[in-house]
Amino acid sequence: MNKFCIFCGKKPRNKNNEHVIPKWLIELTGDPNRVVYFGPIFNEKTMSLETREFAFDQFQFPSCESCNHKYSELEINAKSTIQRLINNEALSSADFMILFDWLDKVRVGLWLAYNYLSKNISEVDPNYHIANRIGNSDRAIFIYKSDSVQSGINFAGVNVPAFQYYPICFNLRINQYCLFNLSTDFVISKHLGLPYSDESYYTDGQSIKYVLTEGKNRILPPIVRAAYDKKCTEIYQPIFPHYEGKERIGHLYNTDHVRSLSQDHEKGVGKILVSEKNKIVEYPLMESKAWIPKNVWKMPDLMRMIAKQVFEFQIYYLNRGPSYAEVSAEKKNLIKEQYFLAKKVNKLFIKIADEE
């Protein structure tokens, strides 16, 4: 694999290394020198599960010095937000903007990192990197709280082919909290009543073609239609950078409803929203404890449930992927074979979770 900066995708300039899991988070969740378990990672060549062990300090990847510096402020702000979160303190909508941006960074960073670790066994040619995915798509966080007093960090859903082909969701456990993160184009737009993609198509390039339709201009819960455990706090933020093509689709976004859900209408940035009593409302601008889940899980039960949920979500969205109508038969067959394998592996992990 050619080395590239995980932020911009170009050959690293004044090469630096970026810790995908930042040092402050490692220190916040236990011994910073501990050896951690990454895996099992599915090897598509041997069709087997493999385990890897690394010191967290080794889990770093190439970046440009300037890119690394550019995102240092986000890390500083994210550290403050995460510290207050695990201390059950009040958080504002601005804090959740930071948390969403940081989870975008971590999710895409892990996607690229596992691509490196597996030596690109899935033969995925990354067509985007951290810099062009932060704040670029609809996003959601489901916050689950456990009864655990033990520090620790875990990921779920990042070590399988499904995540390599379509990195739509993952779970990050930080001490007693699990942050189930979901993000991709239009994933929550439709049921928020916003313009959404009625049709999408694979292309023979790396992009996906979307056909947008007018929104319903009213919120229609549940916002996410994939099955998930609702004993959590649901936080949402619609993002519609596609509004930049104003000459073609601007009229779809020029409604009172869209503006009512917009934090910055011109930039396509939506408000931070929270689900309360089956209603979607704006999250408080001022610091609030509205985010703290009312339900507290037993940690083993939560970890088993969340692992299954990630794998089931990945299958759900693979099954609802773009149409093959505009690609060659060769590419169609390749994608179908990849997704068949990805779903098979996820079902294996679901079975393992059921047996635990």
C-alpha positions in Angstrom: 0.0 0.0 0.0 1.2 3.5 -0.8 1.4 5.6 2.3 -1.0 8.5 2.5 -2.0 11.1 5.0 -5.1 9.9 6.8 -6.4 13.5 6.9 -6.0 14.7 3.3 -5.2 11.5 1.5 -2.0 12.8 -0.2 1.6 11.8 0.3 2.5 12.9 3.8 4.4 16.2 3.8 6.9 16.7 6.7 5.7 13.3 7.8 4.1 13.1 11.2 2.1 10.3 12.9 -1.5 10.6 14.0 -2.9 8.5 16.9 -6.3 7.4 15.7 -7.2 6.9 19.3 -5.7 10.0 20.9 -3.2 9.8 23.8 -5.5 11.8 26.1 -8.3 9.1 25.6 -5.8 6.3 26.2 -4.8 7.9 29.5 -8.4 8.6 30.5 -9.4 5.0 30.1 -6.5 3.1 31.8 -2.8 2.4 31.7 -1.4 4.3 28.7 1.3 1.6 28.2 -1.2 -1.3 28.1 -1.2 -3.8 25.3 -4.7 -4.0 23.7 -6.5 -6.5 21.7 -7.6 -5.5 18.2 -9.8 -8.1 16.5 -10.7 -10.6 15.7 -10.0 -9.3 12.2 -11.5 -11.3 9.4 -8.8 -12.4 6.8 -10.6 -12.7 3.4 -7.6 -14.6 1.9 -7.6 -17.4 4.6 -11.3 -17.0 5.4 -10.4 -17.0 9.1 -10.5 -14.8 12.1 -7.1 -13.4 13.3 -6.2 -11.6 16.4 -3.7 -8.7 16.8 -2.1 -7.2 19.8 -0.7 -3.7 19.9 0.4 -1.1 22.5 -2.0 1.8 22.0 1.1 3.9 21.3 1.7 1.8 18.2 -1.8 2.5 16.8 -0.7 5.5 14.8 -0.6 6.2 11.1 1.0 8.7 8.6 -0.2 12.3 8.4 1.1 15.6 7.2 2.5 17.8 10.0 0.2 20.6 9.0 -2.9 18.3 8.9 -2.0 17.0 12.3 -1.7 20.5 13.7 -5.0 21.6 12.0 -7.1 19.2 14.0 -5.3 19.6 17.3 -7.9 22.1 18.5 -10.7 19.6 17.8 -8.9 17.1 20.0 -8.5 19.7 22.8 -12.2 20.5 22.7 -13.2 16.8 22.4 -11.1 15.9 25.5 -13.0 18.5 27.5 -16.3 17.2 26.2 -15.6 13.6 26.9 -14.2 14.3 30.4 -17.5 16.1 31.2 -19.5 13.3 29.6 -18.0 10.5 31.7 -18.4 12.7 34.8 -22.1 13.0 34.1 -21.9 16.7 33.7 -24.2 19.1 31.7 -23.4 19.4 28.0 -24.6 22.0 25.5 -25.5 21.7 21.8 -22.1 23.2 21.0 -20.5 20.3 22.9 -22.4 17.9 20.8 -21.2 19.6 17.6 -17.7 18.9 18.9 -18.5 15.3 19.8 -20.1 14.7 16.4 -17.1 16.1 14.6 -14.7 14.1 16.7 -16.6 10.9 16.2 -16.5 11.5 12.4 -12.7 11.8 12.8 -12.4 8.6 14.9 -14.8 6.6 12.7 -13.0 7.4 9.4 -9.6 7.2 11.1 -10.5 3.6 12.3 -11.7 2.8 8.8 -8.4 3.8 7.3 -6.4 2.3 10.2 -7.9 -1.2 9.8 -7.3 -0.9 6.1 -3.6 -0.5 6.9 -3.6 -3.2 9.5 -5.2 -5.8 7.2 -2.9 -4.6 4.4 -5.9 -3.8 2.3 -7.1 -7.4 2.1 -10.6 -6.1 1.2 -9.0 -4.2 -1.8 -10.7 -1.0 -0.8 -9.3 2.1 -2.5 -10.2 4.9 0.0 -12.0 7.6 -1.9 -12.2 9.9 1.1 -10.2 10.7 4.2 -10.8 12.5 7.5 -10.7 16.0 6.2 -13.5 15.6 3.7 -15.8 13.6 6.0 -16.0 15.7 9.1 -19.4 17.4 9.3 -20.3 16.2 5.7 -23.2 13.9 6.3 -26.3 13.2 8.5 -25.2 11.8 11.8 -26.6 10.3 15.0 -25.3 9.2 18.4 -27.2 6.7 20.6 -25.7 7.1 24.1 -25.9 4.0 26.4 -24.9 4.0 30.0 -23.6 1.0 32.0 -23.2 0.4 35.7 -19.5 -0.2 35.4 -17.0 1.7 37.5 -14.1 0.1 35.5 -12.2 2.3 33.1 -11.7 1.0 29.6 -12.1 1.5 25.9 -13.6 -0.8 23.2 -14.6 -0.6 19.6 -17.3 -2.7 17.9 -18.0 -3.1 14.2 -14.7 -1.8 12.8 -12.9 -5.1 12.3 -15.2 -6.6 9.6 -15.4 -6.4 5.8 -18.8 -4.6 6.1 -17.1 -1.7 7.8 -14.4 -1.6 5.1 -17.0 -1.5 2.3 -19.4 0.9 4.0 -18.2 2.6 7.3 -21.6 3.7 8.3 -21.6 2.9 12.0 -19.5 1.8 14.9 -19.6 1.7 18.7 -17.0 3.4 21.0 -17.1 2.4 24.6 -15.4 5.0 26.9 -15.5 3.8 30.6 -19.2 3.5 31.5 -20.6 5.0 28.3 -21.1 3.5 24.9 -21.4 5.9 22.0 -23.1 4.2 19.0 -22.3 6.4 16.1 -24.2 6.4 12.7 -23.4 8.7 9.8 -23.8 8.7 6.0 -25.6 10.8 3.4 -29.4 11.3 4.0 -29.5 8.6 6.7 -31.9 10.7 8.9 -33.1 13.3 6.4 -36.3 11.5 5.2 -37.9 11.0 8.6 -36.9 14.5 9.7 -39.0 15.7 6.8 -36.0 17.1 4.9 -35.2 16.5 1.2 -33.8 13.0 0.9 -32.4 10.6 -1.6 -35.3 8.8 -3.2 -32.9 6.9 -5.5 -29.2 6.3 -5.5 -26.9 4.6 -8.0 -23.4 3.1 -8.0 -21.2 4.6 -10.7 -18.2 3.1 -12.5 -16.1 5.6 -10.6 -16.0 5.7 -6.8 -18.8 8.2 -6.3 -22.5 7.4 -5.7 -25.2 9.3 -7.6 -28.1 10.6 -5.6 -31.6 11.6 -6.9 -33.2 14.0 -4.4 -36.9 14.4 -3.7 -38.9 17.0 -1.8 -39.1 16.4 2.0 -42.4 15.9 3.8 -41.8 19.1 5.8 -42.8 17.3 9.1 -41.0 15.0 11.5 -42.0 11.4 11.3 -40.5 9.4 14.2 -38.8 7.0 14.5 -36.0 8.8 12.7 -33.9 5.7 12.2 -35.9 2.7 10.9 -33.3 0.0 11.5 -34.1 -1.9 14.7 -32.2 -0.7 17.7 -32.5 -0.8 21.5 -34.1 2.4 22.6 -32.9 2.3 26.2 -30.5 5.1 25.4 -30.4 8.9 24.6 -30.8 9.6 20.9 -29.0 12.7 19.5 -29.3 13.7 15.9 -27.9 16.3 13.5 -28.9 16.6 9.9 -26.2 17.8 7.5 -27.0 18.8 3.9 -23.9 20.1 2.1 -25.7 19.1 -1.1 -27.5 22.4 -0.7 -24.4 23.9 -2.3 -25.8 22.9 -5.7 -28.4 25.6 -5.3 -29.0 26.0 -9.0 -30.4 22.5 -9.2 -31.8 21.6 -5.8 -31.8 24.8 -3.8 -35.6 25.1 -4.0 -36.0 21.8 -2.2 -34.3 23.3 0.9 -35.9 26.7 0.7 -38.8 25.8 3.1 -39.8 26.9 6.5 -39.4 23.4 7.9 -35.8 23.1 6.6 -35.0 26.5 8.1 -36.5 25.5 11.4 -34.1 22.6 11.7 -31.1 24.6 10.5 -28.4 25.9 12.6 -26.7 27.5 9.5 -29.0 27.2 6.6 -26.6 28.5 4.0 -23.9 26.0 5.0 -26.4 23.1 5.3 -25.7 22.6 9.0 -28.6 21.3 11.0 -29.5 21.8 14.7 -28.6 19.4 17.4 -31.8 17.4 18.1 -32.7 15.0 20.9 -35.5 12.5 21.2 -37.8 13.1 24.2 -40.9 11.0 24.9 -41.1 9.9 21.2 -40.8 13.5 20.0 -37.8 15.1 18.3 -36.9 18.5 19.9 -34.0 20.9 19.7 -31.3 20.1 22.2 -30.7 23.0 24.7 -28.2 25.7 23.6 -27.2 26.1 27.2 -25.5 23.3 29.2 -28.1 20.6 30.2 -28.2 17.1 31.6 -30.9 16.2 29.1 -28.4 13.9 27.4 -27.9 11.5 30.3 -29.7 8.2 29.7 -32.4 7.3 32.1 -31.7 3.5 31.8 -28.5 2.0 33.3 -27.3 -1.3 31.8 -25.3 -4.2 33.3 -22.0 -3.9 31.4 -21.9 -7.5 30.0 -25.5 -7.1 28.7 -24.7 -3.8 27.1 -21.6 -5.0 25.4 -23.4 -8.1 24.0 -26.3 -6.0 22.8 -24.2 -3.2 21.3 -22.0 -5.6 19.3 -25.0 -7.3 17.8 -26.6 -4.0 17.1 -23.6 -2.7 15.1 -23.4 -5.8 13.0 -27.2 -5.8 12.4 -27.1 -2.2 11.3 -24.3 -2.8 8.9 -26.3 -5.6 7.3 -29.5 -3.5 7.2 -27.8 -0.7 5.3 -25.8 -3.0 3.0 -29.2 -4.5 2.0 -30.5 -1.0 1.2 -27.5 0.2 -0.8 -27.6 2.0 -4.2 -28.9 0.5 -7.4 -26.6 -1.3 -9.9 -28.5 0.0 -12.9 -25.7 2.4 -14.0 -22.6 0.2 -13.5 -21.0 -2.5 -15.6 -21.8 -6.2 -15.1 -18.3 -6.7 -13.8 -18.6 -4.0 -11.1 -22.1 -5.2 -10.2 -20.9 -8.8 -9.6 -17.9 -7.6 -7.6 -20.0 -5.5 -5.3 -22.5 -8.2 -4.8 -19.8 -10.7 -4.0 -18.2 -8.3 -1.5 -21.5 -7.6 0.2 -22.4 -11.3 0.3 -19.2 -12.1 2.1 -19.6 -9.0 4.4 -23.0 -10.1 5.5 -21.9 -13.6 6.1 -19.1 -12.5 8.4 -21.5 -10.2 10.3 -23.9 -13.1 10.8 -21.0 -15.1 12.2 -20.2 -12.4 14.7 -23.9 -12.1 15.7 -24.0 -15.8 16.3 -20.9 -15.5 18.5 -22.5 -12.7 20.5 -25.7 -14.8 20.9 -23.6 -17.7 22.3 -21.8 -15.6 24.9 
